[in-house]
Amino acid sequence: MDRKDYVIRGEEEKDYRQVEELIRESFWNVYRPGCSEHYVIHVLRDDPAFIPGLDFVMERDGAIIGQNMFMKTVINGDDGKDVPVLTMGPICITPELKRHGYGKALLDYSLEKASALGYGAVLFEGNIRFYGTCGFDYARKFGIRYHDLPEGEDDSFFLCRELIPGYLDGVTGVYQTPSGYYVDDADVEEFDKGFPKKQKLKLPGQIFG
């Protein structure tokens, strides 16, 4: 994007509630009726795999309009060795500013910072149509399989980008999602009671019921 009407900085404790509200608005009714992502980031901040130095917010005119964060995880190599990697997200831009270049700017910045800290690769679930423009490709092309996914099932959601060229050369194995991303629906419901009430809708294209 040509303009630079934003600032990207580290998330601070004072931002937590605003970030959770932003995530809730961005993900509501997208992948399921309602959403869980605002609770996920709430618990991930206390997870040992969370990386405080790679937890970012994007501001414009003093308001937080985007966020991204990273977690440490591993590939269980077929040779019996674990390969340290990162996963990413939730990542979002406020709904009214999507498709204006802010998401790519935030992603490029945060990947640059992760690379500068010496991390070798990022794997996560996303849409290749967007993330392919930021250097991601299908993880299968790197020899990495998604945990619990039966052979032959669609894995086009599972993406990878090397931050260190050649980091995954010779590596084959199974990627593990950090356990902190798995939250209980009852806990999500209880947490969501602290936010303004919103209608849950079952919509076409949702992944989860």
C-alpha positions as CSV (number, residue, x, y, z in Angstrom):
1,M,0.0,0.0,0.0
2,D,1.3,3.5,-0.8
3,R,0.0,5.4,2.2
4,K,1.3,5.0,5.7
5,D,-1.6,6.2,7.8
6,Y,-1.0,3.5,10.5
7,V,1.4,2.5,13.3
8,I,2.3,-1.1,14.2
9,R,3.5,-1.7,17.7
10,G,3.5,-4.4,20.4
11,E,0.3,-5.2,22.2
12,E,0.1,-3.9,25.7
13,E,-2.0,-5.0,28.6
14,K,-4.2,-1.9,28.3
15,D,-5.1,-3.1,24.7
16,Y,-6.4,-6.5,25.7
17,R,-10.1,-5.7,25.9
18,Q,-10.1,-3.6,22.7
19,V,-8.2,-6.3,20.8
20,E,-10.6,-9.0,22.0
21,E,-13.6,-6.8,20.8
22,L,-11.9,-6.3,17.5
23,I,-11.3,-10.0,17.0
24,R,-14.9,-10.8,18.0
25,E,-16.3,-8.3,15.4
26,S,-13.9,-9.6,12.7
27,F,-14.7,-13.3,13.2
28,W,-18.4,-13.3,14.3
29,N,-20.4,-15.7,12.2
30,V,-17.5,-16.2,9.8
31,Y,-16.4,-19.8,10.5
32,R,-19.3,-20.8,12.8
33,P,-22.3,-19.2,14.4
34,G,-20.7,-16.7,16.8
35,C,-17.0,-17.2,17.2
36,S,-14.4,-18.4,19.7
37,E,-11.3,-16.4,18.5
38,H,-11.6,-13.6,21.0
39,Y,-11.5,-16.2,23.8
40,V,-8.6,-18.0,22.2
41,I,-6.4,-15.0,22.3
42,H,-7.5,-14.3,25.8
43,V,-6.1,-17.7,27.0
44,L,-3.1,-17.8,24.6
45,R,-1.5,-14.8,26.2
46,D,-0.9,-17.0,29.3
47,D,0.3,-20.0,27.3
48,P,4.0,-21.0,27.6
49,A,4.2,-21.1,23.8
50,F,3.0,-17.5,23.4
51,I,5.7,-15.1,22.2
52,P,5.2,-11.6,23.7
53,G,7.8,-10.1,21.3
54,L,5.7,-11.2,18.3
55,D,2.3,-9.9,19.5
56,F,1.3,-6.8,17.5
57,V,-1.5,-4.3,17.0
58,M,-2.0,-1.9,14.2
59,E,-3.4,1.6,15.0
60,R,-4.9,4.3,12.8
61,D,-6.0,7.6,14.2
62,G,-5.5,6.3,17.7
63,A,-7.8,3.3,17.3
64,I,-6.7,-0.3,17.0
65,I,-7.7,-1.6,13.6
66,G,-5.7,-4.9,13.4
67,Q,-3.7,-7.4,15.3
68,N,-1.5,-10.5,14.8
69,M,0.4,-12.8,17.2
70,F,2.6,-15.9,17.0
71,M,3.0,-19.1,19.0
72,K,5.9,-21.6,19.2
73,T,5.2,-25.2,18.1
74,V,6.9,-28.1,16.3
75,I,6.9,-30.4,13.4
76,N,7.3,-34.0,14.6
77,G,9.8,-35.2,12.0
78,D,9.6,-38.6,10.4
79,D,13.2,-39.1,11.6
80,G,12.1,-38.8,15.2
81,K,13.4,-35.3,15.7
82,D,11.2,-32.2,16.5
83,V,11.7,-29.2,14.3
84,P,10.8,-25.9,16.0
85,V,8.5,-23.6,14.0
86,L,5.9,-20.9,14.5
87,T,2.2,-20.8,14.0
88,M,0.2,-17.5,13.7
89,G,-3.1,-16.0,14.6
90,P,-5.7,-15.1,15.2
91,I,-4.9,-12.3,12.8
92,C,-7.5,-9.7,11.7
93,I,-8.3,-6.3,10.4
94,T,-11.4,-4.4,11.5
95,P,-14.2,-5.4,9.0
96,E,-14.7,-2.0,7.5
97,L,-11.1,-1.7,6.5
98,K,-10.6,-5.2,5.0
99,R,-9.3,-5.4,1.4
100,H,-7.6,-2.0,1.7
101,G,-4.0,-3.3,2.1
102,Y,-3.8,-3.1,5.9
103,G,-3.8,-6.8,6.4
104,K,-0.9,-7.4,4.1
105,A,1.0,-4.5,5.6
106,L,0.5,-6.0,9.1
107,L,1.4,-9.5,8.0
108,D,4.5,-8.4,6.1
109,Y,5.7,-6.4,9.2
110,S,5.1,-9.2,11.7
111,L,6.8,-11.9,9.5
112,E,9.8,-9.6,9.1
113,K,10.0,-9.3,12.9
114,A,9.7,-13.1,13.3
115,S,12.5,-13.6,10.8
116,A,14.7,-11.0,12.6
117,L,14.4,-13.1,15.8
118,G,15.7,-16.1,14.0
119,Y,12.6,-18.2,13.6
120,G,12.8,-20.6,10.7
121,A,9.3,-21.1,9.4
122,V,5.6,-20.4,9.9
123,L,2.8,-22.9,9.4
124,F,-0.9,-22.2,9.9
125,E,-4.4,-22.6,8.5
126,G,-5.4,-19.9,6.0
127,N,-6.6,-19.0,2.5
128,I,-3.9,-19.3,-0.2
129,R,-5.6,-16.6,-2.3
130,F,-4.6,-14.0,0.3
131,Y,-1.6,-15.5,2.0
132,G,0.0,-16.6,-1.2
133,T,0.7,-12.9,-1.9
134,C,2.8,-12.9,1.2
135,G,5.0,-15.8,0.4
136,F,3.0,-18.7,1.7
137,D,2.6,-21.9,-0.2
138,Y,0.9,-25.2,0.5
139,A,2.6,-27.0,3.4
140,R,2.5,-30.3,1.5
141,K,5.1,-28.9,-0.9
142,F,7.5,-28.7,2.0
143,G,6.7,-32.3,3.0
144,I,4.7,-31.3,6.1
145,R,1.4,-33.0,7.0
146,Y,-1.4,-31.6,9.1
147,H,-2.0,-33.6,12.3
148,D,-5.1,-35.7,12.5
149,L,-5.9,-35.2,8.8
150,P,-6.6,-38.5,7.0
151,E,-4.4,-39.2,4.0
152,G,-6.1,-37.9,0.8
153,E,-8.3,-35.3,2.6
154,D,-8.2,-31.7,1.4
155,D,-5.2,-30.0,2.9
156,S,-5.3,-26.8,0.9
157,F,-6.0,-24.8,4.0
158,F,-2.6,-25.7,5.5
159,L,0.1,-23.2,4.5
160,C,3.7,-22.7,5.1
161,R,6.4,-20.0,4.6
162,E,10.1,-20.4,5.3
163,L,11.6,-17.4,7.1
164,I,15.1,-18.9,6.7
165,P,15.6,-20.1,3.1
166,G,16.1,-23.9,3.2
167,Y,15.1,-24.3,6.8
168,L,12.8,-27.2,5.9
169,D,15.0,-28.8,3.4
170,G,15.1,-32.5,4.0
171,V,12.3,-32.3,6.7
172,T,9.2,-34.4,6.4
173,G,6.8,-34.8,9.3
174,V,3.6,-33.8,11.1
175,Y,2.8,-30.3,12.2
176,Q,1.2,-30.0,15.7
177,T,-1.2,-27.2,16.5
178,P,-0.4,-25.8,20.0
179,S,-2.9,-27.2,22.5
180,G,-3.9,-23.6,23.6
181,Y,-5.9,-23.2,20.5
182,Y,-8.3,-25.9,21.6
183,V,-10.9,-24.3,23.8
184,D,-14.1,-25.6,25.4
185,D,-17.4,-24.3,24.0
186,A,-18.8,-23.8,27.5
187,D,-15.8,-21.6,28.4
188,V,-16.3,-19.6,25.2
189,E,-20.0,-19.1,26.1
190,E,-19.2,-17.9,29.6
191,F,-16.5,-15.5,28.4
192,D,-18.7,-14.1,25.7
193,K,-21.3,-13.1,28.3
194,G,-19.0,-10.2,29.1
195,F,-19.4,-8.6,25.7
196,P,-22.5,-6.9,24.1
197,K,-25.0,-9.4,22.9
198,K,-24.8,-10.4,19.2
199,Q,-26.9,-12.7,17.2
200,K,-25.4,-16.0,16.2
201,L,-26.3,-17.0,12.6
202,K,-25.7,-20.2,10.7
203,L,-24.5,-19.0,7.3
204,P,-23.4,-20.7,4.0
205,G,-19.7,-21.4,3.9
206,Q,-19.2,-21.8,7.7
207,I,-16.8,-24.6,8.5
208,F,-18.2,-25.5,11.9
209,G,-21.8,-25.9,13.0
